[in-house]
């Protein structure tokens, strides 16, 4: 029976790497970030609704969403973030739901890759939750390096989410990513073997 697994973590814990690795084991990944981009792509009904609600400044010269303008707007005005979410979230849910059902009908286990799974209280929409874990200090370090941020800015982003330690305590399974990519791959393989997703006799 195909399973629906919620994959989450914290910012810069390595969730995207785990998603990528899981595709090699024949899991199908439904990515919330990709669905969010699809929901507001050029010519979409989502983008049209954003233009109606937030005015022509919300669209850039290429006919796409003006992410800089919208980012600043929702950052300064939380009530505008709620308005944006009212438009985008239902479309994202529909895209993800359709993709998930297609894969389940084809008999695949489905990974719902949702960065803010706990923050948006979506844990009951999946059969089990897997959290990609690394320490807070590694998160901050990776974020500074990856996004070219100051330590202060990196900390602010990490602390804006539920702590990775708390998420790990809430999860059904935790994937350790304190080491390098090879160790991560081994930890993931061990989990898949223990849970019966892959045959441990096949190496």
N, C-alpha and C positions, 0 to 999 in steps of 0.2 A: 504494500500500500504506500503510494507516494506521500512524503511528508513535506510540510511547510515549515521552514526553519527561518527564524528572524536572526539576521546577523547584524550585530551592532558593536559599538566600542566607544571610544572618545576620539576627539580630534587628534590626528597623527598617531593613533595606536597601531595602524597597519591593516585596517579593515579592507581597504581596496586590494592590498596584496593577497589577503586570504580569499577574497572573492575570486580573484584571478586564478589562484591555485585550485579552488574548488571546481572550476570549469573543467580542469584536466581530469577530475574524477567523475565527469558526466553529470554534475549538478547543473541546473539552469538557474541563472541569476537574474532577478528582477531588481533593478537599481533605482532607488528613489531619486537620486540626483539626476540621473538620465531622464527619468519621467518628468521631473520638474522643468528640465530644459525643453523637453518635447511639448509640455503644456503651454509654454509661452513662445514657441518658435515663430519665426516670420510667417505671417499669413494665418496663424491659428486663431481660433475663436477666443482663446485665453488672452492673447495679445490684444485683440480687438476690444475685449472687455476692460483690459488695463488702460487702454487709450481713452475709452469712454469715461472711466472713473477718475483717472489721474491727469488727463490732458495730453496734448501732443508732445510735451517735453518728455513723456515716458517712453517715447520711441526715438531711436537714434536715426542718423541720416541714411543708414542701410536698411531701415524698415524693421529693425530688430529692437528688443527691449533695451532701453538705456539703463544698463545695470548700475552704472555709477550714480546716476540721478536717483533711481529707485532705491538703491542701497542707502544713500544719504538721507532720503526722505523717511524711510521706515526706521532708520536708526534714531533720527531726531524726534520722530512722532510715532510712538508705539501704537496709537489708534489707527494710523495708516497701515501699519504692518498687519493688523487684524483685517482690514479691508482687503489688502492684497491677498492674504491667506484665504479669505472667503471665496475669492475668484480662483486661485491656483489649486488649493487643496482638493476640492471635489474632482477636478480634471485629472490631477496626479493619481488620485485613488482609482479612478476609472481606468486609466492607462495601465496601472500596476495590476489591477484586478483582472483585466482582460488577458494580460501577458501571463499572469500566474495560472489562470484557468486553462489557457492553451497548453502550457507545459504539463500541468497535472493530467489533462486529458490524453497527453502523449505518453504518460507513465513516468515522468521524471520527478525526482525530488527537487523542490524549489527553494532557493535561497532568496529571502526578501532582505535585500541589502538596504537597511534603514538607519542612517546615522543617529537620528533623534527618536529611536523607537520608544525608549522609556520616557523621554521628555514629552512625547505626544501620546503617551499611554496606549501604545499599540501592541503590547505584549500578549493580549488576549486574542489577537487576530492571527497568531501563528501557533504551531504545535509545540515548539520549543525555542528557546533563545540561546544563541551562542554569542559570547562576548570576547572580543579580541583585547587582550590585556597587555599593557605595559605600564611602567611607573610614571607618575606625574612628572618627575624630573626629566625622563626621556621624552615624554610628550612635548614639554616646553622646549627642550633642546632641538628635537626634530622640526618643530614648528618654526623656530627661529631660523633654522637652516633652510627649510623648504620654502617658506613664504617671505624670507628676508625681513623678519620682524625683530623689534627690540624685545628684551626679556619681559618688560612690562606688558607690551601688547600681546605677546604669546601667552602669558599668564592669564590675562583678561579673557582670552578666547577659551582657554582650558577651563577656567572657573565659571564660564557662562553655562556650562553643561553640568549635568549630574556627575559627580566624581566617578572615576573609573573603578575605584575600590567598591563603591556602593553598587554600581552596575554589575560588577563581578559577583557580589553576594546575592543579587537578584536573579542571576542567569542560571540556566539549566547546565550549561557547560562553558568552561573558560579556556580560551586558546592563548597560551603563554607566548608573548612576543617581546620578551626582555632581551633576547639575543639577536643573532643575525638571521638572514633569510633562510639559510639551510636549517637552523634550529627550529625556526617557525614551521617550515615544511614538515620536519620530523614530528613536531608536536601536533600538527594538524592530522598527519597520517595516523598517529597513535590514537587520536580521538575517533577518527573514522573507522579504524579497526575495532576499537573497543565497543563502538555503537553498532557494529555490523554493517556499515555502509560499504566497506571493502573487505575482501578476503585477506586475512593476515598471512596466509600461506603464499600469496602472490606478491613477490617483491619486484 
